[in-house]
Amino acid sequence: MTEPLSDAQLADLRAWPSPAIANAIETFDVRSRATGFMTPDIVCRFPDMDPIVGYAATCKIRASIPPGDDPQTKAAPDWWAHIESIPEPRIIVIQDLDQPPIGSFWGEVNGNIHKALGAIGLVTDGGVRDLDEVEEIGFQFLSKEILVSHAYVHIVEIGQPVTVGGVTVHPGDLLHADKHGVCEIPHDIAPQVAAAAQAVEDRERVIINFAKSDDFTSQGLLNVMQGRAPYADEE
């Protein structure tokens, strides 16, 4: 990854909802418009929270067998070390190898631990629980499921690419997430994305304002959308 964004640049990205971020990325033509955002099965559990922006720390989990019976089981301190190797702010991204998920890695305990480790939220195709307690500490959850039990949940892979919601996320990838979903921001354009979002908003605001005006006509709308004055074709 490139040099991490400054606090001010991160704040500028947090000021926009994820659809505006997606619109802004499209203007750079760096990837297909059909890629770079997660599928709608990854649901924001605390939609009233502000958007989060951070760098991905990744792992894979399993809950269907006891960790002592799984030769792939990884130690918690190794996971914590990986998290701390990622620039702050951090977003935890976890791929659950049990599908459908049966055991939650997440709740009040891990929410508090990971917040102390500099994480601001979680994205997973697994499950979460203890929703009231985690919302209270301001830690965001975006997950495929809400689950009751942790079953035999344990980590089996640390710091490798994971695929969640149709997006392959690498450690250090920059993510933006809110009540609409999750979007990956390419590093090479990240410093310019907030300004691009403002430019798109400025263009859209002209159209929206005309649509709300008493002078609205379909021909005037076409003119506005083509960058002309509403009544450019009138005598």
Secondary structure, 3 states (H helix, E strand, C coil): CCCCCCHHHHHHHHCCCHHHHHHHHHCCCCCCCCCCECCCCCEECCCCCCCEEEEEEEEEEECCCCHHHCCCCCCHHHHHHHHHHCCCCEEEEEEECCCCCCCCCECHHHHHHHHHCCEEEEEEEEEECCHHHHHHCCCEEEEEEECCCCCCCEEEEECCCEEECCEEECCCCEEEEECCEEEEECCCCHHHHHHHHHHHHHHHHHHHHHHHCCCCCHHHHHHHHCCCCCCCCCC
